[in-house]
Amino acid sequence: MIKFLDLKGINQQYREGLRLAFDRVLDSGWYILGNEVNLFEQQFAEYCGTKHAIGVANGLDALILIIRAYKELGVFKDNDEIIVPANTYIASILAISANDLIPVLVEPDIDTYNIDPKLIEAKITTRTKAILPVHLYGNLCDMKSINSIAEKYNLKVIEDCAQAHGATNDGKAAGNFGDAAGFSFYPGKNLGALGDAGAVTTNDTDLAVTIRALLNYGSEKKYHNQYKGINSRLDEVQAALLGVKLHTLNDETRIKREIANRYLLEIKNPKIKLPKIATQEQHVWHLFVVRTANREKLQQYLTEKGIQTVIHYPIPPHKQQAYKDWNDLRYPISEEIHREVLSIPLNFILTSEEVSYIIKTLNDYGKD
Ligand SMILES: *Cc1c(COP(=O)(O)O)cnc(C)c1O
């Protein structure tokens, strides 16, 4: 069986480094907000090209804290609206709701799966305060168009980079295109911890200072509480482990791009629609997502052939019970995507034989 994602196999590649990093933290006797978090924040800020990176507990908190900080700074208030793609992973939308702002859904482009900039302006009202683009599956959004709309209407741009660590366009990296960005280091993400972890990147020092306080009980100075904050700190252990993996993230991505290229060139089956990409650099292949009319049939066929697949995602946010007021709304492009998508294995430990087998199996689909 070719596993969809063999996390054990992936982390074994880093075994020595991870063990050394763990020992360093164990022996330091300092486990919360110390040298490891500082060091990782510096390295990650450098990686993204931003002035600040702030470690937090997970990717959802990264987005929640950005919006919360803008509220504390008087930029957003309750019931303001934030534009977000209708087909995103639900966390992007939850981060808006959690702050008592209103998510306004915009349909994606069927070929890129990312928010369609042409549809954004029609959804802007006097209450719109931000656009929250999501670089879904690792593919950078059209940030040029999004930023020019944001500029025209004086909106903040908050990138959801949970799936896009290291994607670049013209030398600029994900996390550095807007006013602030949220990253997740959930184990299965491009840069994955051995547990939960996340980060915010920004060039805005006021925002960074506010987030640093909010994530630590709302206190800039110990026992002096400026805000009603939360506890969303990045652990020293996770920071140390992430530092080890960050060094070789670009090598992993290079291998994934080579595999993705083979899929794009060699999968030739009219029943299977392949993702469209603008340039190599813009995609870091968190997921390789194909579309097909009869997804259950394709998935079952692949299972029988020993290839594990996953659906990202089976139910659109507007059809979730958590958002039952939206259940009758129609977002036909998102619904088509959710009906047809299937993610096939793509990670840096796949062998070239496995890749060839996956390609051949997909090309043989429906031939009988
Ligand atoms: C994973 C993910 C998140 C949330 O990250 P967690 O670390 O799991 O909280 C947010 N947005 C997107 C698009 C994601 O894929």
The ligand as an SDF file (V2000), in Angstrom:
LIG
                    3D

 15 15  0  0  0  0  0  0  0  0999 V2000
   -4.3320   23.5860    8.6920 C   0  0  0  0  0  0  0  0  0  0  0  0
   -5.0120   24.8500    8.2940 C   0  0  0  0  0  0  0  0  0  0  0  0
   -5.3500   25.8450    9.2220 C   0  0  0  0  0  0  0  0  0  0  0  0
   -5.2850   25.6340   10.6950 C   0  0  0  0  0  0  0  0  0  0  0  0
   -4.0810   25.2100   11.2060 O   0  0  0  0  0  0  0  0  0  0  0  0
   -4.0270   24.3930   12.5850 P   0  0  0  0  0  0  0  0  0  0  0  0
   -2.5780   24.4150   12.9350 O   0  0  0  0  0  0  0  0  0  0  0  0
   -4.5490   23.0280   12.3250 O   0  0  0  0  0  0  0  0  0  0  0  0
   -4.8520   25.1350   13.5800 O   0  0  0  0  0  0  0  0  0  0  0  0
   -5.8510   27.0400    8.7520 C   0  0  0  0  0  0  0  0  0  0  0  0
   -6.0640   27.2510    7.4450 N   0  0  0  0  0  0  0  0  0  0  0  0
   -5.7860   26.3200    6.5290 C   0  0  0  0  0  0  0  0  0  0  0  0
   -6.0260   26.6230    5.0830 C   0  0  0  0  0  0  0  0  0  0  0  0
   -5.2650   25.0860    6.9150 C   0  0  0  0  0  0  0  0  0  0  0  0
   -5.0040   24.1540    5.9910 O   0  0  0  0  0  0  0  0  0  0  0  0
  1  2  1  0
  2  3  1  0
  2 14  2  0
  3  4  1  0
  3 10  2  0
  4  5  1  0
  5  6  1  0
  6  7  2  0
  6  8  1  0
  6  9  1  0
 10 11  1  0
 11 12  2  0
 12 13  1  0
 12 14  1  0
 14 15  1  0
M  END
$$$$
